[in-house]
């Protein structure tokens, strides 16, 4: 049963001239005051969620985006601020891009956040997908094999370090510790101090390609998965769920379909499904312009990608529309009752699912985001909490 209702927001500038016919992403450039203000919008978003009883607010780590699209460079710093201006809301790292960090620094920072927040910060890891970000920090991304190897080695080190016990590691990318003289002896082991108080560390990872290697690695460390964006469309959900379930089974752990997973959706509440699609269409298109080229939303042809960069080409090219996303189930649009019906169908189809992450698409103004969050909390979530209470009484 769905018992946890989350949302995500990556911190964006106030955008204008949206949609396929609007300003191309690469031509957007905002002044530093506007880019900085996005962090204050993140605070407002989190406070709204906290006041309305949501479970977890998820943020993403991104860098170097004057286009104003994803403006939170350090999730753990932001999380530590948010836990001090909210009361109950958990703050999710969705996700720390491991190849851009030294794993010991990331482990230390998370341990501090875990201790000082009283366990309200949830850890997350990812490989990264912006070449401008990952390669600028000296890590590989164009070389996908090297990126995966560096990610896996980094995560292995993280989980060793989290134990708070002396350890050493020798791999392709890291030798920890270096064998150097230290106060009269040669360093052979190192200990993370302080270590997280809550073990095992709850860790989440996005599911994109859904390879057996990726699923086996997640199962090895007990990592939970988020299926969202384009993966919530086009029939990929069940394929990913089955692959994830099979990987855990290979380690002797039996999961219900959807267990240890979260499903991500975009949504907009309106008087009708048609009104919802009409009102959110340009925001959906802006989202596609940003993420489609990065292969995170759905398979697009080179012609479609070129058209998303050029409004003149877009006018004469068949591009994905919000109607397609609503039909496929990745975008929830309409009345609260419509959205309850769609989520109830998800709950029935995937009995292990207990968490959904419902968010608004890129470019949605903050006032509309807050209104959607408010109505979702008051008119959608109670339908599930009532059912949960009834089930517990039985």
Protein Blocks (a to p, Z undefined) as FASTA:
>chain_A
ZZbdcdddebiaddeheajklccfklgccdfklmmmmmmmmmmmmmmmmmnopabdcddd
dehilnomaccfblklmmmmmmmmcfklccdddbddfklpcfklmmmmmmmmmmmnnopa
ccdddebjafklmmmnopafklmmlmmmmmmmmmmmmmmmmnopacddddfkbccddddd
eehiacfbdcdddddfbdcdddddddfklpaklmmmmmmnopacddehjllgghlmmmmm
mmmmmmmmmnopacdehiaiacdddddddfbfklmmmmmmmmmmmmmmmmmmnopmbccd
fklmmmmmpmklmmmcccddfklmmmnopaccddfklmmmmmmmmmmmmmmbcbdcdddd
ehiafklmmmmmmmmmmmmmmmmmmmmmmmmmZZ
